[in-house]
Amino acid sequence: MDKETRARQVYEMFKADLTDSKIRFEPHDDDLVISMTVNGEDLPQPTLVMVDKDREVVRLLSPLPAKIPEDKRIDAAVAVSAANYGLVNGSFDYDISDGEIRYRVCQSYAGTVLNRETVRYLLGVIFFTTDQYNDRFFMLGKGMMSLEDFLKKEEN
């Protein structure tokens, strides 16, 4: 099976699972990208699913809704590092130049075919982890939580 066919198969599997889960999404069929915003416990979670046919990998990204202000960016860098240390799958990317934080999960499908359980797992990881952390990073950026309090939450 060629790369285009395999990529389309993975893309359609994500669309099918989102449809079955009754999650509203916007497909971008030509680009093999799915965009959506899910609502967690507190803040909205914009999420992208991108199938890269050339690299045979699917990337899930969730940019956090608020950028970290300049005066809090060093604290946020430490917080992102602490959060990443404890994660089992995926990681937070942090652009210290503009304060953007996003959560990223990647999965290769080279040499294999992803199944629905893997799709559900990847979606669960991105939704759960973003929901768990988006309010903490938001509060840190707004000065509503100190770096010390963030780190204490990480210890637990």
N, C-alpha and C positions, 0 to 999 in steps of 0.2 A: 504494500500500500504506500502511495507517495505521501510526501509531507503535507501537501494541501488537503488531501482527504483525511489524514489523521487529525490535523488541526481542526478541520470542520467538525469531525466526529466529537472531539473534546468540547468544542464550543457548543454544539447542539446538546451535549449531555448536561452542561451547566444550565442552559436555557430550560431544558426539560425539568431539571430538579427545582429550579426557581419557580417555574410554573406550578409544579406539583405542590410546592411549599406555599403557594399563593403569595409570593413575594413579587411586588411590582418592580419591573425593570425595563430598561430601554436597550434593545439590541442594536448593535451597529454591525450588521452582517458583513459588510464589505471589509471592515477592519478587524473582525473577530474580537470585538470588544463589547462588553455588557456593562452598563452603568445603572446604578440604583442608589437609593438612600433608604436605609432601614432605620427604624426608631428603636433605640435601646432603652435602658432605664431612665436616661436623662437627656443626653444630647443626640441629635441626628448623626447617623454614620454614613457619609457618602462612601460608596465602594465601587471599585472597578475590577472586572475580570478581563484579563487580556491574554489571548492565546497567541504565542509567538511561534508561527509555523517553521521559521528558519532554525530557531534554537530548540524547537520541540519542548517548550516549557509553557506552563500557564502561570501567570503572575496575578495575584490578588492584592490590590492596594486600597488602603483606606486613609485618606488624608484627614487629620484631625481638624475640626471646624475653625479653631482660632489659632492664629500665629502667636508665637511667644514674642513679647515686646523686648526691645534691645536690652533694657536694664535687667532682664531676667534670663538672658540666653546662656550665661555660664551655668547658672543653677539648673536650667533645663538640660544642658549637656550632661551634667552629672546624673540627673534624674533618668534621662534616656539610657545612659550606660547602666545604671542600677536596674532598670526595668528589663533591659535586654539580657542581663546576666541570669535572671531567673526564668526566662522564657524557654519553653521546650521546643517550640516550632515558630518560625517567623522572627521578625525583628522590627524595631522602630528605626526609621531613617530620620535623620535630623539635619536640616540645612541651617547652620548657625548664622549664615549671612542674612537670611530673611525670617528665621524663626519657625519655618514650616516643619511639622512632625507628621510622619505618616507611618502606618503599620503595613508591613509587606510579608506576604507568604508566597513562596514559589514551589512549583512541583514539576519536575521533568516527566514527560511521558515518552521519551525516546526509548525505543525497544520494547515498549509495553503499551497496553491500553488502559486508560484510567477507567475505573468502575464507578457506579453511583455511590458506593460507600465512601470512596476517596473524595468524590465531589462534595458530599455532605460534610465530611470531616473538614475539608479546606474551608468551606463556607462557615461552618461552625467555629473554627479557629479564628477566622478574621472577625466575625461578628462578636464573639465572646470577648476576645482580647481587646478589641477596640472599645467595646462597652465598658470593660473593666478599667481601662486607663484614660479614656478621653476626658472624663471629669477631673481626674487628678492633674493631668497636664494643663487643662483649662484653669483650674484653681491656682496652680503654681504660677502660671503666666499672669493671672489677675491679682496676685499677691494675697489670695484667700487661703493659701496653704504654703507653708515654708518648705524649703528643701529638706530640713530635718524631719518634718512630719511626713513628707513623701517617702523618705528613706525608712522611717519607722514602719510605714504601711508595707513596704517591700520586705522587711524582715519577717512580717507575719505572713 
